[in-house]
Each structure stands twice: as structure tokens, then as C-alpha cells.
Amino acid sequence: MTSQKLPERRPKLIDLNLLPLELQPRKVSKLSIGLVILTIVLACLIVPFIFMKANVDAECKPLQEEHDQLKTELNALYAIKRDADALQAQIDAAESKLAAIKQDYETFQDNLLLWAEIIEEIDEVIPGKKVTLQSITQKQFDITLKGTATKDDYAWDFITDLENSPYFSGVKTTKWAVTGAGVSFTMIATLSGGGE
């Protein structure tokens, strides 16, 4: 068998402290030393964080001031926007009224009677001096003609010519009286597009 060599044992430390145990300094435990070292390491780790926080605070201060200034400007813009929205609402209301007025005006233009043309048409269909008109009145699309004719044939010719005119859709008599000088009449001529 082979002989194995046993590891050498270190000799025990000799305590040269000759003081009695009560007067000897207390031995520090390994745990206490570990806690002290850990505390020192943690303290060394915290110091860079303190410097970093001071740096961040220094960099954040101008940004915070800029943020506050932008917030103030934004609040001012919100106030202007409220005023602008109120004005836009007024503009929209005015534009809708304008559109309604334009629509009404177009309707008015479509229904506008060109009186010069109508009077000229009536004048053209009067058979010479045989028919005399005393009054022309208008109520909506009805034109009332009052006049006299030297003969009732001339009055009937006048009525027929009015009915054949493109300006009128129909003619009806409301008064017909034969007099010694001819015929006295009242008739209502309806404008085209206005009734029948």
C-alpha cells in the first residue's frame, strides 16, 4: 500500500496578549466586518446617484421652465380658440342665412314678372283703338283688366289674343256689360306658371 501524505496542519496562532479577558479588546465578528464593508460599498454607490440626480435636476430646470411657458401659451391659445369657435359659429350662422337669402332671391328671380314685357304684350294684342283699357291691377299671378270695346267682337278678339299669348295661361271674364257705346268688361288673365 501506498502511503498517503496527510496535509500539513498550520500551527495555531499564539495569542501574545497577556491581558486578562476583561481588559482585552472585544473580538470583532466577521458579520460585523461584512456589514461595515457592505455599508461603505453602498455609500460609495449612492454618491454617484446623488451627483447624477443633481445633474438631472440641473438639466430639468430649464425644461421645466420651458414647459411652464408652453403651458401658459397653450392656455392663452385655448382662450383664443374659444373666441375663434364663437366667431366661427356666428360666421356659419351668417353663411346659412346668406345661403337661404340667395335661395329666396333665386326663387324670386324665377317668379319675377317682367312687367315691361307683359304690358308690351297686352298693348300688342289690343286691336287698335277698338279696345281701351282703363286699369290694370295685379294680385299674385292674376292680372285684372278693366276696359271698354266699341263692339263685343273686338273684346272677344282681345280675350282670344290674350289666351294665345305665351305670357298667359287663361282668361276669364268677371263683368260683361253692353252699353250704348259698346261693351264694358272686366277680365282676369292668369300669368303662365302661376295657376291653372
C-alpha positions in Angstrom: 0.0 0.0 0.0 1.0 3.5 -0.8 1.4 5.8 2.0 -0.5 9.0 1.6 0.8 12.1 2.9 -1.5 14.0 5.2 -1.8 17.7 4.7 0.2 19.8 7.0 -1.7 21.5 9.7 -1.0 25.0 10.4 0.0 25.7 13.9 -2.4 27.6 15.9 -1.8 31.2 16.3 -0.3 32.0 19.6 -2.1 34.8 21.4 0.6 37.0 22.8 -1.9 39.3 24.6 -1.2 38.7 28.2 -4.0 41.0 29.5 -6.9 39.3 31.3 -10.0 38.7 29.1 -11.9 41.5 30.7 -9.4 44.0 29.6 -8.7 42.7 26.2 -10.5 44.4 23.2 -13.5 42.5 22.1 -13.1 40.5 19.0 -15.0 41.8 16.0 -17.2 39.3 14.4 -16.9 38.6 10.7 -20.6 39.5 10.3 -19.9 43.0 11.7 -17.0 43.5 9.4 -19.1 42.3 6.5 -21.9 44.7 7.4 -19.4 47.6 7.7 -17.9 46.8 4.3 -21.3 46.5 2.8 -22.4 49.9 4.2 -19.2 51.5 2.9 -19.8 50.0 -0.6 -23.5 51.1 -0.6 -22.4 54.6 0.5 -19.9 54.6 -2.4 -22.6 53.5 -4.8 -25.1 56.2 -3.6 -22.7 59.1 -4.1 -22.7 58.8 -8.0 -26.5 58.6 -7.8 -26.6 61.9 -5.8 -24.3 63.5 -8.4 -26.5 62.1 -11.3 -29.6 63.4 -9.6 -28.1 66.9 -9.2 -27.1 66.8 -12.9 -30.6 65.7 -13.9 -32.2 68.4 -11.8 -29.9 71.0 -13.3 -30.9 69.8 -16.8 -34.6 69.6 -15.9 -34.8 73.1 -14.6 -34.7 74.9 -18.0 -37.0 72.2 -19.4 -39.5 72.7 -16.6 -39.4 76.5 -17.2 -39.9 75.9 -20.9 -42.8 73.5 -20.1 -44.4 76.1 -17.8 -44.1 78.8 -20.5 -45.5 76.5 -23.2 -48.4 75.6 -20.9 -49.1 79.3 -20.4 -49.1 79.9 -24.2 -51.3 76.9 -24.7 -53.9 78.2 -22.2 -53.8 81.6 -24.0 -54.3 79.7 -27.3 -57.3 77.8 -25.8 -58.8 81.2 -24.8 -58.3 82.4 -28.3 -59.7 79.2 -29.7 -62.9 79.6 -27.7 -63.3 83.1 -29.1 -62.5 81.8 -32.6 -65.1 79.0 -32.2 -67.7 81.5 -31.1 -66.8 83.7 -34.2 -66.9 80.7 -36.4 -70.3 79.8 -35.1 -71.5 83.3 -35.9 -69.9 83.1 -39.4 -71.6 79.7 -40.0 -75.0 81.1 -38.9 -74.5 84.2 -41.2 -73.4 81.9 -44.1 -76.5 79.7 -43.7 -78.7 82.9 -43.6 -76.9 84.1 -46.7 -77.5 80.8 -48.5 -81.2 81.0 -47.5 -81.4 84.6 -48.8 -79.7 83.5 -52.1 -82.1 80.7 -52.4 -85.0 83.0 -51.8 -83.6 85.5 -54.3 -83.2 82.8 -56.9 -86.8 81.8 -56.3 -87.8 85.5 -56.5 -85.9 85.8 -59.8 -87.6 82.7 -61.2 -91.0 84.2 -60.3 -90.1 87.8 -61.2 -92.6 89.2 -63.6 -91.1 91.3 -66.3 -93.8 94.0 -66.2 -92.4 95.9 -69.2 -92.7 92.7 -71.4 -96.2 91.9 -70.0 -97.5 95.4 -70.6 -96.0 95.4 -74.1 -97.7 92.0 -74.8 -101.0 93.4 -73.6 -100.5 96.5 -75.7 -99.7 94.4 -78.8 -102.8 92.2 -78.6 -105.2 95.2 -78.2 -106.9 95.6 -81.5 -106.1 99.2 -82.4 -108.3 101.8 -80.9 -111.2 99.5 -80.8 -110.4 98.4 -77.2 -109.5 100.8 -74.4 -108.1 99.7 -71.1 -108.9 101.8 -68.1 -107.0 99.9 -65.4 -104.5 97.1 -65.0 -104.1 95.6 -61.5 -102.2 92.5 -60.3 -102.7 90.1 -57.4 -100.2 87.3 -57.3 -100.4 85.6 -60.7 -103.8 87.2 -61.7 -103.9 90.4 -63.7 -107.3 92.2 -63.7 -108.0 94.2 -66.9 -110.9 96.7 -66.9 -111.8 98.4 -70.1 -114.3 99.1 -72.9 -114.6 98.0 -76.5 -116.5 99.6 -79.4 -118.0 96.2 -80.2 -118.2 92.9 -78.3 -116.4 91.1 -81.2 -113.4 93.3 -80.5 -113.5 92.4 -76.8 -113.7 88.7 -77.7 -110.8 89.1 -80.1 -108.8 90.7 -77.3 -109.6 87.8 -75.0 -108.6 85.2 -77.6 -105.3 87.0 -78.4 -104.5 87.1 -74.6 -105.2 83.4 -74.3 -102.9 82.7 -77.3 -100.1 84.8 -75.7 -97.2 82.8 -74.1 -97.5 85.1 -71.0 -101.0 84.0 -70.1 -102.4 80.6 -69.4 -106.1 81.6 -69.3 -108.5 84.5 -69.3 -111.9 84.6 -67.7 -114.4 87.5 -67.7 -116.0 88.6 -64.4 -118.0 91.5 -65.8 -119.6 92.0 -69.2 -122.0 94.9 -69.8 -123.3 96.1 -73.2 -123.7 99.8 -73.3 -124.7 102.3 -76.0 -121.1 103.0 -76.8 -120.1 99.3 -77.0 -119.1 96.9 -74.2 -117.7 97.4 -70.7 -115.7 94.5 -69.4 -113.6 93.2 -66.5 -111.4 90.1 -67.1 -108.8 88.3 -65.2 -105.8 87.0 -67.1 -103.7 84.3 -65.3 -100.0 84.5 -65.9 -98.3 81.4 -67.2 -96.8 79.2 -64.4 -99.0 80.9 -61.8 -102.2 78.9 -61.7 -104.0 76.7 -64.0 
